[in-house]
């Protein structure tokens, strides 16, 4: 048992010793070489250059877009100004000739010995108030016009019978009474004309009774009715 403990203790001490020696070697020799340092610096420099060039490109792109917008605006304004310029008279005449129409004469505002604005100048209207009007034509009328004047609301007027008015309104608002269809009465004269050889009323009545019932003397109706009920 004691040998086991000695072995374990010796291994632990040796491991600690090797750990310390390896740490010292790492601190002393584990450092970047000059080539590695140079390459790292080159990477940092290239990274900064890429960032700078991206900023320059974005700025140039924005300036180019702004210049294009400004140039388009200038072109549009130049086209508008060119369209607003009045063409020369020779060009206008040539255009009218190409259409086969004579060129119209230009309008002038020169006065021809008269004042063109004479009709638009204010006139003296001071004498309008001095004129008098006459009503003789009204007095010379053949028939005088009578003006009808309705009577106003008099204080002693009788109050209408509101109950009667309400009853009349109820009667008027009631639904229309639907009457049954009544057959039209036959034309007796036409019937008499159609059957001139008709027998007397007594004989016709007997014949119709006999033909309608079809029952002879001594026959009974009740047995048939009882048989149907059964």
C-alpha positions as CSV (number, residue, x, y, z in Angstrom):
1,X,0.0,0.0,0.0
2,X,2.8,2.4,0.8
3,X,4.5,1.7,-2.5
4,X,1.2,2.7,-4.3
5,X,1.1,6.0,-2.4
6,X,4.8,6.7,-3.3
7,X,4.1,6.0,-6.9
8,X,1.1,8.3,-7.0
9,X,3.0,11.1,-5.2
10,X,6.0,10.8,-7.5
11,X,3.7,11.0,-10.6
12,X,1.9,14.0,-9.3
13,X,5.1,15.9,-8.6
14,X,6.6,15.0,-12.0
15,X,3.4,16.2,-13.7
16,X,3.4,19.5,-11.9
17,X,7.1,19.9,-12.9
18,X,6.4,19.2,-16.5
19,X,3.5,21.6,-16.5
20,X,5.7,24.4,-15.2
21,X,8.5,23.7,-17.7
22,X,6.0,23.7,-20.6
23,X,4.5,27.0,-19.4
24,X,8.0,28.5,-19.4
25,X,8.8,27.3,-22.9
26,X,5.4,28.6,-24.1
27,X,6.0,32.0,-22.7
28,X,9.5,32.1,-24.1
29,X,9.2,30.7,-27.5
30,X,5.5,30.7,-28.5
31,X,5.5,34.2,-30.2
32,X,4.6,35.3,-33.7
33,X,7.4,35.5,-36.2
34,X,8.2,38.7,-38.1
35,X,6.7,37.1,-41.2
36,X,3.4,36.5,-39.4
37,X,3.4,40.0,-38.0
38,X,3.9,41.4,-41.5
39,X,1.1,39.3,-42.9
40,X,-1.2,40.4,-40.2
41,X,-0.4,44.1,-40.8
42,X,-0.9,43.6,-44.5
43,X,-4.4,42.1,-43.8
44,X,-5.3,45.1,-41.7
45,X,-4.1,47.5,-44.3
46,X,-6.1,45.8,-47.1
47,X,-9.2,45.8,-44.9
48,X,-8.9,49.6,-44.3
49,X,-8.4,50.2,-48.1
50,X,-11.5,48.1,-49.0
51,X,-13.6,50.1,-46.5
52,X,-12.2,53.4,-47.9
53,X,-12.9,52.4,-51.5
54,X,-16.4,51.3,-50.7
55,X,-17.1,54.7,-49.1
56,X,-15.6,56.5,-52.2
57,X,-17.6,54.4,-54.6
58,X,-20.9,55.0,-52.7
59,X,-20.1,58.8,-52.7
60,X,-19.3,58.8,-56.4
61,X,-22.5,56.8,-57.2
62,X,-24.6,59.3,-55.2
63,X,-23.0,62.3,-57.0
64,X,-23.5,60.6,-60.4
65,X,-27.2,60.1,-59.7
66,X,-27.6,63.7,-58.5
67,X,-25.8,64.9,-61.7
68,X,-28.1,62.8,-63.9
69,X,-31.2,64.1,-62.2
70,X,-30.0,67.7,-62.6
71,X,-29.2,67.1,-66.2
72,X,-32.6,65.7,-66.9
73,X,-34.2,68.7,-65.2
74,X,-32.1,71.1,-67.3
75,X,-33.1,69.2,-70.5
76,X,-36.8,69.4,-69.6
77,X,-36.6,73.1,-68.8
78,X,-34.7,73.7,-72.1
79,X,-37.4,71.8,-74.0
80,X,-40.1,73.9,-72.3
81,X,-38.3,77.1,-73.1
82,X,-37.8,76.0,-76.7
83,X,-41.5,75.2,-77.1
84,X,-42.4,78.6,-75.6
85,X,-40.4,80.5,-78.2
86,X,-42.5,82.0,-80.9
87,X,-41.4,80.7,-84.3
88,X,-40.2,83.1,-87.0
89,X,-42.7,84.5,-89.4
90,X,-41.1,82.8,-92.3
91,X,-41.5,79.4,-90.7
92,X,-45.1,80.2,-90.0
93,X,-45.7,81.2,-93.6
94,X,-44.1,78.0,-94.8
95,X,-46.2,76.0,-92.5
96,X,-49.4,77.6,-93.8
97,X,-48.3,77.1,-97.4
98,X,-47.6,73.4,-96.7
99,X,-51.2,73.1,-95.5
100,X,-52.5,75.0,-98.5
101,X,-54.0,77.8,-96.4
102,X,-53.2,81.5,-96.7
103,X,-51.5,83.0,-93.7
104,X,-54.0,85.0,-91.5
105,X,-53.3,88.6,-90.9
106,X,-51.9,89.5,-87.6
107,X,-54.2,91.5,-85.2
108,X,-53.2,95.1,-84.6
109,X,-54.3,97.4,-81.9
110,X,-53.7,100.7,-83.8
111,X,-56.5,103.2,-83.7
112,X,-58.1,104.2,-87.0
113,X,-58.9,107.8,-86.2
114,X,-61.6,106.8,-83.7
115,X,-61.5,106.0,-80.0
116,X,-61.9,102.2,-79.8
117,X,-62.8,102.5,-76.1
118,X,-65.5,105.1,-76.5
119,X,-68.3,102.6,-75.9
120,X,-66.6,101.5,-72.7
121,X,-66.1,104.9,-71.2
122,X,-68.5,106.0,-68.3
123,X,-71.3,108.3,-69.3
124,X,-72.8,111.2,-67.4
125,X,-76.0,110.0,-65.6
126,X,-76.7,113.0,-63.5
127,X,-80.0,113.7,-65.3
128,X,-81.6,110.4,-64.4
129,X,-82.9,111.6,-61.1
130,X,-84.7,114.7,-62.5
131,X,-87.0,112.8,-64.8
132,X,-90.6,112.5,-63.6
133,X,-92.9,109.6,-64.1
134,X,-96.6,109.9,-64.9
135,X,-99.4,107.5,-63.9
136,X,-102.0,108.8,-66.3
137,X,-102.1,105.5,-68.2
138,X,-103.3,103.8,-65.0
139,X,-106.2,106.2,-64.5
140,X,-107.3,105.9,-68.1
141,X,-107.8,102.1,-67.8
142,X,-111.2,100.8,-69.0
143,X,-111.8,98.5,-66.0
144,X,-110.1,98.8,-62.7
145,X,-108.5,95.7,-61.3
146,X,-110.0,94.5,-58.1
147,X,-107.6,92.9,-55.7
148,X,-109.1,90.1,-53.6
149,X,-108.1,90.1,-50.0
150,X,-108.8,87.1,-47.9
151,X,-110.2,87.5,-44.5
152,X,-107.8,87.0,-41.7
153,X,-108.3,84.8,-38.6
154,X,-111.2,86.3,-36.8
155,X,-111.3,86.0,-33.0
156,X,-115.0,84.9,-32.9
157,X,-114.6,82.1,-35.4
158,X,-116.2,78.8,-34.5
159,X,-113.9,75.8,-33.8
160,X,-114.3,72.9,-36.2
161,X,-115.8,69.6,-35.0
162,X,-112.7,67.6,-34.6
163,X,-114.6,64.4,-33.7
164,X,-116.6,64.5,-36.9
165,X,-113.4,65.1,-38.9
166,X,-111.7,62.1,-37.2
167,X,-114.7,59.8,-38.0
168,X,-114.6,60.9,-41.6
169,X,-110.9,60.1,-41.8
170,X,-111.4,56.7,-40.3
171,X,-114.2,55.9,-42.8
172,X,-112.0,57.1,-45.6
173,X,-109.0,55.1,-44.4
174,X,-111.0,51.8,-44.1
175,X,-110.2,49.1,-46.6
176,X,-112.5,48.7,-49.6
177,X,-115.2,46.1,-49.0
178,X,-114.9,43.4,-51.6
179,X,-118.4,42.3,-52.8
180,X,-118.9,38.8,-54.3
181,X,-119.4,38.5,-58.0
182,X,-123.1,38.5,-58.9
183,X,-124.0,36.9,-62.2
184,X,-125.7,39.1,-64.6
185,X,-129.4,38.8,-65.0
186,X,-130.6,37.0,-68.2
187,X,-132.3,38.8,-70.9
188,X,-135.9,37.5,-70.7
189,X,-137.0,38.9,-74.0
190,X,-134.1,37.1,-75.8
191,X,-135.0,33.9,-74.1
192,X,-138.7,34.2,-75.1
193,X,-137.7,34.9,-78.7
194,X,-135.5,31.8,-78.9
195,X,-138.2,29.4,-77.6
196,X,-141.6,30.4,-79.1
197,X,-143.1,26.9,-78.9
198,X,-142.5,26.4,-75.2
199,X,-145.3,24.7,-73.4
200,X,-147.2,26.4,-70.6
201,X,-145.6,27.0,-67.2
202,X,-147.5,24.3,-65.4
203,X,-146.7,21.6,-68.0
204,X,-143.1,22.6,-68.2
205,X,-142.8,22.6,-64.5
206,X,-144.1,19.1,-64.3
207,X,-141.9,17.9,-67.1
208,X,-138.8,19.4,-65.6
209,X,-139.6,17.8,-62.2
210,X,-140.1,14.4,-63.7
211,X,-137.0,14.6,-65.9
212,X,-134.9,16.1,-63.1
213,X,-135.7,13.5,-60.5
214,X,-136.4,10.5,-62.9
215,X,-138.5,8.8,-60.2
216,X,-141.7,7.1,-61.0
217,X,-144.7,6.8,-58.8
218,X,-144.3,4.2,-56.0
219,X,-140.5,4.3,-56.0
220,X,-138.6,4.9,-52.8
221,X,-135.5,7.1,-52.5
222,X,-134.3,6.0,-49.0
223,X,-133.1,2.5,-49.8
224,X,-130.5,3.8,-52.1
225,X,-129.3,6.3,-49.6
226,X,-129.0,3.7,-46.8
227,X,-127.1,1.3,-49.2
228,X,-124.5,4.1,-49.9
229,X,-124.0,4.8,-46.2
230,X,-123.4,1.1,-45.5
